[in-house]
């Protein structure tokens, strides 16, 4: 299954969510997972270099290559029932291979925060993706949400986002995200987000794999 993680606004936590989901699927769900992508600042690339220098044994396979070179692997993954490919999509909408990348997705996950600019960028990115592929399933994931904090735009934003795609429970704001220095995440960080990750897996990934809406 090929999953894209993207937003038109940089800094929405795409790399962290991609790492969380890759680690969760590989460790807890015992799936074969491939992680790749190209962001403006290429956070995953820098973290991948760190893991290589530290000789980490990762639970998933990291592929440091351009999005446009992943077509052959995407086709191979579609034949495997227990394989996932997670692609961090670039925020730059002028990226040459963006249309090709979105066209090859089976699910688009859009992490976002409840501020005006991020919400506008999220809706724009999702709308663009649906213009490229109208039948593409979309999942919005509230990211870096502080428990007990007030988000004035939340109620209205949730209503609008649900008209475009599905909306998951939030990923909490945790100090551990600021300490990520390689592709190898602490087990405790993944466990702290397991409620939302369990939901994403059971309500979206598993159903899509089984051909259910």
C-alpha positions, 0 to 999 in steps of 0.5 A, a space after each residue: 500500500 502506498 501512502 503519501 504524507 503531505 501539506 502545502 505548508 512546511 513545518 506541519 510535522 510531516 517527517 515526524 508523522 511519517 517516522 511515527 507511522 513507519 515505526 508503528 507499522 513495522 514494530 507493532 503491526 509487523 509489516 514490511 515498511 519502506 520510507 522515502 520522500 523529498 522535502 524542501 529541507 529534506 529532514 528525513 534525508 538528514 536523519 537518515 544520514 545520522 542513522 547511517 553514521 550511527 549504524 542503527 538497525 531500523 525496523 523499516 527500510 529507508 530509501 534515500 531517493 527521489 520520488 520520481 524513481 519510486 514507480 517500480 517499487 510502488 508496483 512491486 508493493 501493490 502485489 504484497 499484502 503486508 507491505 507499506 510505502 510511506 512517501 513524504 511529499 514536498 511542500 513545494 507545489 512546483 516540484 516536477 514529480 508531484 503530480 506523478 507521486 500523488 497519482 500513484 497514492 492509495 491514501 493521502 495523509 495530511 497533518 495540520 495544526 489549527 491555525 489559519 495559514 496551516 488550515 488554508 494550506 491543508 485545504 489547498 493541498 487536499 483540493 489539489 490532490 483531488 484534482 489530480 486524482 478525484 477518487 483518492 482517499 484523504 485523511 487529515 491528522 491534527 498534529 502537535 495538539 496541546 492537551 487542554 489548549 483552546 483552539 478557536 478555529 477547531 470546530 469550524 475547521 473540523 466541519 470543513 475538513 470532514 467535507 473534504 476527507 476523513 479526520 482522525 484523532 490528534 497526535 499530541 505535542 510531546 517534548 520527545 519530538 524536539 529530541 529526534 536526531 535520527 530515524 530510530 525513534 524511542 519506543 516510548 514516543 511511538 507508544 505515547 501516540 499509539 491511540 491515534 496510530 491504532 485508529 489510523 491502522 484499524 479504521 483506514 489502512 486495514 479497511 483500504 487494504 481489504 477494499 472497504 471504503 
